[in-house]
Structures are given as C-alpha cells and as structure tokens.
Amino acid sequence: MIIQHIKSLKSIFEILSRGASGKARDSYDGAVNLLAEIDSFELLKNASQAAQKAYLLMLEKPSNLKFAESFLEILIKAIACAYKIDANQRLRLLRDILPQADRRMIKASMIDALTIISDEANLDSVKATIEQFASDQDQYIRDYATAALQDIS
C-alpha cells in the first residue's frame, strides 16, 4: 500500500507537488486523500512547517502563484482530513498556518478546513479561529467566515 511509504518529508513534498501541478486527472483530490492517511502527528507537523517555508519561497516568483496556493491548500485540507490524528492536534497545526493565510484562496481553504474539523475539535477554539476571518478586509472572506460560523453553530 502506498501510504506505508509516506514516512518522510520528501515523499510528502512529492505528493504535494504532484497534486498541485494539476497534470494528472484528480491529482488534487488524490494528494489530499493520500496525505489524510498520515498517522504521525510529528511527521505532519514537520511537513507543515517545511511546506510553509517552501510556500513563501515559491511566492517570490509570480509565475509560481497558482502552484504555491494549490500546494498549501492541499496541505491544509489534508491536515483537516487526517482522521488518524487527534482533531485538536490538527486544529493546532491549522492555527500554525494562519500567518501564511494572506491570500483569498488560502483563507477560504482554512475556513473550509476548520469547518471540516468542527465536529471533532474543540468547537469554541474552531469558532474563535474562524472569527479571525470574519473581520478580514476582503468582503468575500468576511461573508464566507460568517456563513461558516452559522453552519457550525
């Protein structure tokens, strides 16, 4: 089984890169599904930290923007769906990504991820995190966060 081989940052980055490239049909969903099978909090935490650094480096070249956003979006969704890891630990990882959530796509992905874990993680903490987006400068994100808060209440 492929998931047994996902034990290193290199393999995680390869999956993130293939998913973000969009070259293969269903590569995005496939990458999320594979990474959601990770059962090690430490591995997911290390991958998250390394991916955030890689994301910032990718943004230095404007032509990488779409790839960089997809790369981080896949990671965000995979963290939310990593059912073998405690939901409050996943929430902590998502909150650690918040400083990188400076673009609309990433913010929307973060709100979606928080909504995904809202049934499992501490609801007050999830709501408090989503509320940070409810006062965003972007009207779309404010509305999206408000709708998410209504959905999970």
Biotite code that builds the C-alpha atoms (Angstrom):
import biotite.structure as struc

atoms = struc.array([
    struc.Atom([0.000, 0.000, 0.000], chain_id="A", res_id=1, res_name="MET", atom_name="CA", element="C"),
    struc.Atom([1.329, 3.456, -0.952], chain_id="A", res_id=2, res_name="ILE", atom_name="CA", element="C"),
    struc.Atom([0.565, 5.051, 2.412], chain_id="A", res_id=3, res_name="ILE", atom_name="CA", element="C"),
    struc.Atom([3.153, 2.822, 4.081], chain_id="A", res_id=4, res_name="GLN", atom_name="CA", element="C"),
    struc.Atom([5.799, 4.655, 2.037], chain_id="A", res_id=5, res_name="HIS", atom_name="CA", element="C"),
    struc.Atom([4.762, 8.112, 3.234], chain_id="A", res_id=6, res_name="ILE", atom_name="CA", element="C"),
    struc.Atom([7.179, 8.319, 6.118], chain_id="A", res_id=7, res_name="LYS", atom_name="CA", element="C"),
    struc.Atom([9.385, 11.230, 5.056], chain_id="A", res_id=8, res_name="SER", atom_name="CA", element="C"),
    struc.Atom([9.154, 14.897, 4.185], chain_id="A", res_id=9, res_name="LEU", atom_name="CA", element="C"),
    struc.Atom([10.482, 14.069, 0.740], chain_id="A", res_id=10, res_name="LYS", atom_name="CA", element="C"),
    struc.Atom([7.561, 11.743, -0.026], chain_id="A", res_id=11, res_name="SER", atom_name="CA", element="C"),
    struc.Atom([5.058, 14.268, 1.364], chain_id="A", res_id=12, res_name="ILE", atom_name="CA", element="C"),
    struc.Atom([6.531, 17.044, -0.771], chain_id="A", res_id=13, res_name="PHE", atom_name="CA", element="C"),
    struc.Atom([6.408, 14.816, -3.822], chain_id="A", res_id=14, res_name="GLU", atom_name="CA", element="C"),
    struc.Atom([2.712, 14.149, -3.223], chain_id="A", res_id=15, res_name="ILE", atom_name="CA", element="C"),
    struc.Atom([2.031, 17.857, -2.603], chain_id="A", res_id=16, res_name="LEU", atom_name="CA", element="C"),
    struc.Atom([3.905, 18.793, -5.776], chain_id="A", res_id=17, res_name="SER", atom_name="CA", element="C"),
    struc.Atom([2.138, 16.248, -7.942], chain_id="A", res_id=18, res_name="ARG", atom_name="CA", element="C"),
    struc.Atom([-1.223, 17.266, -6.547], chain_id="A", res_id=19, res_name="GLY", atom_name="CA", element="C"),
    struc.Atom([-0.537, 20.959, -7.063], chain_id="A", res_id=20, res_name="ALA", atom_name="CA", element="C"),
    struc.Atom([0.754, 20.501, -10.603], chain_id="A", res_id=21, res_name="SER", atom_name="CA", element="C"),
    struc.Atom([-2.690, 19.532, -11.873], chain_id="A", res_id=22, res_name="GLY", atom_name="CA", element="C"),
    struc.Atom([-1.081, 17.473, -14.626], chain_id="A", res_id=23, res_name="LYS", atom_name="CA", element="C"),
    struc.Atom([-2.875, 14.262, -13.715], chain_id="A", res_id=24, res_name="ALA", atom_name="CA", element="C"),
    struc.Atom([-6.622, 13.900, -13.531], chain_id="A", res_id=25, res_name="ARG", atom_name="CA", element="C"),
    struc.Atom([-7.855, 14.057, -9.943], chain_id="A", res_id=26, res_name="ASP", atom_name="CA", element="C"),
    struc.Atom([-4.317, 14.737, -8.702], chain_id="A", res_id=27, res_name="SER", atom_name="CA", element="C"),
    struc.Atom([-5.501, 17.343, -6.176], chain_id="A", res_id=28, res_name="TYR", atom_name="CA", element="C"),
    struc.Atom([-8.057, 15.037, -4.534], chain_id="A", res_id=29, res_name="ASP", atom_name="CA", element="C"),
    struc.Atom([-5.673, 12.097, -4.727], chain_id="A", res_id=30, res_name="GLY", atom_name="CA", element="C"),
    struc.Atom([-2.973, 14.064, -2.927], chain_id="A", res_id=31, res_name="ALA", atom_name="CA", element="C"),
    struc.Atom([-5.393, 15.135, -0.196], chain_id="A", res_id=32, res_name="VAL", atom_name="CA", element="C"),
    struc.Atom([-6.637, 11.573, 0.248], chain_id="A", res_id=33, res_name="ASN", atom_name="CA", element="C"),
    struc.Atom([-3.133, 10.112, 0.451], chain_id="A", res_id=34, res_name="LEU", atom_name="CA", element="C"),
    struc.Atom([-1.873, 12.697, 2.910], chain_id="A", res_id=35, res_name="LEU", atom_name="CA", element="C"),
    struc.Atom([-5.007, 12.360, 5.044], chain_id="A", res_id=36, res_name="ALA", atom_name="CA", element="C"),
    struc.Atom([-3.837, 8.820, 5.825], chain_id="A", res_id=37, res_name="GLU", atom_name="CA", element="C"),
    struc.Atom([-0.765, 10.033, 7.704], chain_id="A", res_id=38, res_name="ILE", atom_name="CA", element="C"),
    struc.Atom([-0.917, 8.742, 11.258], chain_id="A", res_id=39, res_name="ASP", atom_name="CA", element="C"),
    struc.Atom([2.045, 10.570, 12.784], chain_id="A", res_id=40, res_name="SER", atom_name="CA", element="C"),
    struc.Atom([1.433, 13.988, 14.309], chain_id="A", res_id=41, res_name="PHE", atom_name="CA", element="C"),
    struc.Atom([5.168, 14.727, 14.334], chain_id="A", res_id=42, res_name="GLU", atom_name="CA", element="C"),
    struc.Atom([5.525, 13.914, 10.640], chain_id="A", res_id=43, res_name="LEU", atom_name="CA", element="C"),
    struc.Atom([2.524, 16.065, 9.742], chain_id="A", res_id=44, res_name="LEU", atom_name="CA", element="C"),
    struc.Atom([3.818, 18.901, 11.964], chain_id="A", res_id=45, res_name="LYS", atom_name="CA", element="C"),
    struc.Atom([7.265, 18.771, 10.347], chain_id="A", res_id=46, res_name="ASN", atom_name="CA", element="C"),
    struc.Atom([5.718, 18.632, 6.890], chain_id="A", res_id=47, res_name="ALA", atom_name="CA", element="C"),
    struc.Atom([3.516, 21.599, 7.704], chain_id="A", res_id=48, res_name="SER", atom_name="CA", element="C"),
    struc.Atom([6.447, 23.689, 8.917], chain_id="A", res_id=49, res_name="GLN", atom_name="CA", element="C"),
    struc.Atom([8.577, 22.809, 5.890], chain_id="A", res_id=50, res_name="ALA", atom_name="CA", element="C"),
    struc.Atom([5.698, 23.385, 3.470], chain_id="A", res_id=51, res_name="ALA", atom_name="CA", element="C"),
    struc.Atom([5.044, 26.837, 4.891], chain_id="A", res_id=52, res_name="GLN", atom_name="CA", element="C"),
    struc.Atom([8.677, 27.785, 4.273], chain_id="A", res_id=53, res_name="LYS", atom_name="CA", element="C"),
    struc.Atom([8.505, 26.346, 0.760], chain_id="A", res_id=54, res_name="ALA", atom_name="CA", element="C"),
    struc.Atom([5.269, 28.252, 0.093], chain_id="A", res_id=55, res_name="TYR", atom_name="CA", element="C"),
    struc.Atom([6.909, 31.572, 0.989], chain_id="A", res_id=56, res_name="LEU", atom_name="CA", element="C"),
    struc.Atom([9.860, 30.785, -1.286], chain_id="A", res_id=57, res_name="LEU", atom_name="CA", element="C"),
    struc.Atom([7.503, 29.877, -4.129], chain_id="A", res_id=58, res_name="MET", atom_name="CA", element="C"),
    struc.Atom([5.701, 33.202, -3.805], chain_id="A", res_id=59, res_name="LEU", atom_name="CA", element="C"),
    struc.Atom([8.925, 35.050, -4.609], chain_id="A", res_id=60, res_name="GLU", atom_name="CA", element="C"),
    struc.Atom([8.347, 34.184, -8.280], chain_id="A", res_id=61, res_name="LYS", atom_name="CA", element="C"),
    struc.Atom([4.937, 35.434, -9.511], chain_id="A", res_id=62, res_name="PRO", atom_name="CA", element="C"),
    struc.Atom([4.659, 32.617, -12.052], chain_id="A", res_id=63, res_name="SER", atom_name="CA", element="C"),
    struc.Atom([4.551, 30.130, -9.132], chain_id="A", res_id=64, res_name="ASN", atom_name="CA", element="C"),
    struc.Atom([1.480, 31.698, -7.501], chain_id="A", res_id=65, res_name="LEU", atom_name="CA", element="C"),
    struc.Atom([-1.137, 29.162, -8.643], chain_id="A", res_id=66, res_name="LYS", atom_name="CA", element="C"),
    struc.Atom([1.128, 26.216, -7.864], chain_id="A", res_id=67, res_name="PHE", atom_name="CA", element="C"),
    struc.Atom([2.078, 27.660, -4.455], chain_id="A", res_id=68, res_name="ALA", atom_name="CA", element="C"),
    struc.Atom([-1.540, 28.232, -3.489], chain_id="A", res_id=69, res_name="GLU", atom_name="CA", element="C"),
    struc.Atom([-2.575, 24.729, -4.559], chain_id="A", res_id=70, res_name="SER", atom_name="CA", element="C"),
    struc.Atom([0.432, 23.267, -2.727], chain_id="A", res_id=71, res_name="PHE", atom_name="CA", element="C"),
    struc.Atom([-0.569, 24.898, 0.575], chain_id="A", res_id=72, res_name="LEU", atom_name="CA", element="C"),
    struc.Atom([-4.292, 24.343, 0.002], chain_id="A", res_id=73, res_name="GLU", atom_name="CA", element="C"),
    struc.Atom([-3.740, 20.586, -0.387], chain_id="A", res_id=74, res_name="ILE", atom_name="CA", element="C"),
    struc.Atom([-1.769, 20.507, 2.851], chain_id="A", res_id=75, res_name="LEU", atom_name="CA", element="C"),
    struc.Atom([-4.474, 22.467, 4.706], chain_id="A", res_id=76, res_name="ILE", atom_name="CA", element="C"),
    struc.Atom([-7.228, 20.150, 3.529], chain_id="A", res_id=77, res_name="LYS", atom_name="CA", element="C"),
    struc.Atom([-5.123, 17.039, 4.223], chain_id="A", res_id=78, res_name="ALA", atom_name="CA", element="C"),
    struc.Atom([-4.491, 18.203, 7.790], chain_id="A", res_id=79, res_name="ILE", atom_name="CA", element="C"),
    struc.Atom([-8.214, 18.700, 8.318], chain_id="A", res_id=80, res_name="ALA", atom_name="CA", element="C"),
    struc.Atom([-8.939, 15.229, 6.928], chain_id="A", res_id=81, res_name="CYS", atom_name="CA", element="C"),
    struc.Atom([-6.092, 13.391, 8.730], chain_id="A", res_id=82, res_name="ALA", atom_name="CA", element="C"),
    struc.Atom([-8.529, 11.322, 10.767], chain_id="A", res_id=83, res_name="TYR", atom_name="CA", element="C"),
    struc.Atom([-5.830, 9.209, 12.428], chain_id="A", res_id=84, res_name="LYS", atom_name="CA", element="C"),
    struc.Atom([-4.559, 12.283, 14.281], chain_id="A", res_id=85, res_name="ILE", atom_name="CA", element="C"),
    struc.Atom([-6.432, 13.868, 17.176], chain_id="A", res_id=86, res_name="ASP", atom_name="CA", element="C"),
    struc.Atom([-8.680, 16.701, 15.970], chain_id="A", res_id=87, res_name="ALA", atom_name="CA", element="C"),
    struc.Atom([-7.321, 19.208, 18.485], chain_id="A", res_id=88, res_name="ASN", atom_name="CA", element="C"),
    struc.Atom([-3.791, 18.487, 17.302], chain_id="A", res_id=89, res_name="GLN", atom_name="CA", element="C"),
    struc.Atom([-4.971, 19.064, 13.717], chain_id="A", res_id=90, res_name="ARG", atom_name="CA", element="C"),
    struc.Atom([-6.553, 22.329, 14.849], chain_id="A", res_id=91, res_name="LEU", atom_name="CA", element="C"),
    struc.Atom([-3.226, 23.366, 16.343], chain_id="A", res_id=92, res_name="ARG", atom_name="CA", element="C"),
    struc.Atom([-1.475, 22.644, 13.036], chain_id="A", res_id=93, res_name="LEU", atom_name="CA", element="C"),
    struc.Atom([-4.057, 24.654, 11.132], chain_id="A", res_id=94, res_name="LEU", atom_name="CA", element="C"),
    struc.Atom([-3.686, 27.572, 13.523], chain_id="A", res_id=95, res_name="ARG", atom_name="CA", element="C"),
    struc.Atom([0.079, 27.457, 12.959], chain_id="A", res_id=96, res_name="ASP", atom_name="CA", element="C"),
    struc.Atom([-0.555, 28.029, 9.246], chain_id="A", res_id=97, res_name="ILE", atom_name="CA", element="C"),
    struc.Atom([-2.671, 31.150, 9.878], chain_id="A", res_id=98, res_name="LEU", atom_name="CA", element="C"),
    struc.Atom([0.215, 33.597, 9.361], chain_id="A", res_id=99, res_name="PRO", atom_name="CA", element="C"),
    struc.Atom([0.562, 32.251, 5.803], chain_id="A", res_id=100, res_name="GLN", atom_name="CA", element="C"),
    struc.Atom([-3.148, 32.741, 5.125], chain_id="A", res_id=101, res_name="ALA", atom_name="CA", element="C"),
    struc.Atom([-2.710, 36.031, 3.342], chain_id="A", res_id=102, res_name="ASP", atom_name="CA", element="C"),
    struc.Atom([-4.373, 35.215, 0.019], chain_id="A", res_id=103, res_name="ARG", atom_name="CA", element="C"),
    struc.Atom([-8.057, 34.675, -0.651], chain_id="A", res_id=104, res_name="ARG", atom_name="CA", element="C"),
    struc.Atom([-7.682, 31.049, -1.760], chain_id="A", res_id=105, res_name="MET", atom_name="CA", element="C"),
    struc.Atom([-5.668, 30.135, 1.333], chain_id="A", res_id=106, res_name="ILE", atom_name="CA", element="C"),
    struc.Atom([-8.066, 31.922, 3.664], chain_id="A", res_id=107, res_name="LYS", atom_name="CA", element="C"),
    struc.Atom([-11.063, 30.150, 2.104], chain_id="A", res_id=108, res_name="ALA", atom_name="CA", element="C"),
    struc.Atom([-9.239, 26.821, 2.348], chain_id="A", res_id=109, res_name="SER", atom_name="CA", element="C"),
    struc.Atom([-8.508, 27.472, 6.004], chain_id="A", res_id=110, res_name="MET", atom_name="CA", element="C"),
    struc.Atom([-12.179, 28.249, 6.699], chain_id="A", res_id=111, res_name="ILE", atom_name="CA", element="C"),
    struc.Atom([-13.180, 25.041, 4.899], chain_id="A", res_id=112, res_name="ASP", atom_name="CA", element="C"),
    struc.Atom([-10.646, 23.022, 6.894], chain_id="A", res_id=113, res_name="ALA", atom_name="CA", element="C"),
    struc.Atom([-11.869, 24.472, 10.175], chain_id="A", res_id=114, res_name="LEU", atom_name="CA", element="C"),
    struc.Atom([-15.430, 23.621, 9.200], chain_id="A", res_id=115, res_name="THR", atom_name="CA", element="C"),
    struc.Atom([-14.347, 20.042, 8.454], chain_id="A", res_id=116, res_name="ILE", atom_name="CA", element="C"),
    struc.Atom([-12.893, 19.541, 11.946], chain_id="A", res_id=117, res_name="ILE", atom_name="CA", element="C"),
    struc.Atom([-15.607, 21.457, 13.805], chain_id="A", res_id=118, res_name="SER", atom_name="CA", element="C"),
    struc.Atom([-17.454, 18.255, 14.748], chain_id="A", res_id=119, res_name="ASP", atom_name="CA", element="C"),
    struc.Atom([-14.351, 16.694, 16.291], chain_id="A", res_id=120, res_name="GLU", atom_name="CA", element="C"),
    struc.Atom([-12.198, 19.502, 17.716], chain_id="A", res_id=121, res_name="ALA", atom_name="CA", element="C"),
    struc.Atom([-12.959, 21.957, 20.489], chain_id="A", res_id=122, res_name="ASN", atom_name="CA", element="C"),
    struc.Atom([-15.823, 23.929, 18.943], chain_id="A", res_id=123, res_name="LEU", atom_name="CA", element="C"),
    struc.Atom([-15.073, 27.150, 20.825], chain_id="A", res_id=124, res_name="ASP", atom_name="CA", element="C"),
    struc.Atom([-11.490, 27.098, 19.537], chain_id="A", res_id=125, res_name="SER", atom_name="CA", element="C"),
    struc.Atom([-12.660, 26.398, 15.993], chain_id="A", res_id=126, res_name="VAL", atom_name="CA", element="C"),
    struc.Atom([-15.156, 29.259, 16.165], chain_id="A", res_id=127, res_name="LYS", atom_name="CA", element="C"),
    struc.Atom([-12.549, 31.639, 17.581], chain_id="A", res_id=128, res_name="ALA", atom_name="CA", element="C"),
    struc.Atom([-10.215, 30.786, 14.727], chain_id="A", res_id=129, res_name="THR", atom_name="CA", element="C"),
    struc.Atom([-12.890, 31.291, 12.064], chain_id="A", res_id=130, res_name="ILE", atom_name="CA", element="C"),
    struc.Atom([-13.897, 34.571, 13.726], chain_id="A", res_id=131, res_name="GLU", atom_name="CA", element="C"),
    struc.Atom([-10.453, 35.923, 12.853], chain_id="A", res_id=132, res_name="GLN", atom_name="CA", element="C"),
    struc.Atom([-11.567, 35.851, 9.225], chain_id="A", res_id=133, res_name="PHE", atom_name="CA", element="C"),
    struc.Atom([-14.936, 37.494, 9.940], chain_id="A", res_id=134, res_name="ALA", atom_name="CA", element="C"),
    struc.Atom([-13.238, 40.886, 10.141], chain_id="A", res_id=135, res_name="SER", atom_name="CA", element="C"),
    struc.Atom([-10.985, 40.395, 7.107], chain_id="A", res_id=136, res_name="ASP", atom_name="CA", element="C"),
    struc.Atom([-10.507, 43.254, 4.639], chain_id="A", res_id=137, res_name="GLN", atom_name="CA", element="C"),
    struc.Atom([-11.866, 41.049, 1.854], chain_id="A", res_id=138, res_name="ASP", atom_name="CA", element="C"),
    struc.Atom([-15.674, 41.119, 1.817], chain_id="A", res_id=139, res_name="GLN", atom_name="CA", element="C"),
    struc.Atom([-15.826, 37.640, 0.258], chain_id="A", res_id=140, res_name="TYR", atom_name="CA", element="C"),
    struc.Atom([-13.771, 36.169, 3.122], chain_id="A", res_id=141, res_name="ILE", atom_name="CA", element="C"),
    struc.Atom([-15.827, 38.023, 5.749], chain_id="A", res_id=142, res_name="ARG", atom_name="CA", element="C"),
    struc.Atom([-19.038, 36.631, 4.246], chain_id="A", res_id=143, res_name="ASP", atom_name="CA", element="C"),
    struc.Atom([-17.537, 33.153, 3.889], chain_id="A", res_id=144, res_name="TYR", atom_name="CA", element="C"),
    struc.Atom([-16.400, 33.144, 7.532], chain_id="A", res_id=145, res_name="ALA", atom_name="CA", element="C"),
    struc.Atom([-19.789, 34.395, 8.719], chain_id="A", res_id=146, res_name="THR", atom_name="CA", element="C"),
    struc.Atom([-21.556, 31.651, 6.770], chain_id="A", res_id=147, res_name="ALA", atom_name="CA", element="C"),
    struc.Atom([-19.175, 29.035, 8.180], chain_id="A", res_id=148, res_name="ALA", atom_name="CA", element="C"),
    struc.Atom([-19.834, 30.231, 11.715], chain_id="A", res_id=149, res_name="LEU", atom_name="CA", element="C"),
    struc.Atom([-23.568, 29.918, 11.116], chain_id="A", res_id=150, res_name="GLN", atom_name="CA", element="C"),
    struc.Atom([-23.122, 26.413, 9.676], chain_id="A", res_id=151, res_name="ASP", atom_name="CA", element="C"),
    struc.Atom([-21.226, 25.085, 12.683], chain_id="A", res_id=152, res_name="ILE", atom_name="CA", element="C"),
    struc.Atom([-23.386, 26.738, 15.343], chain_id="A", res_id=153, res_name="SER", atom_name="CA", element="C"),
])
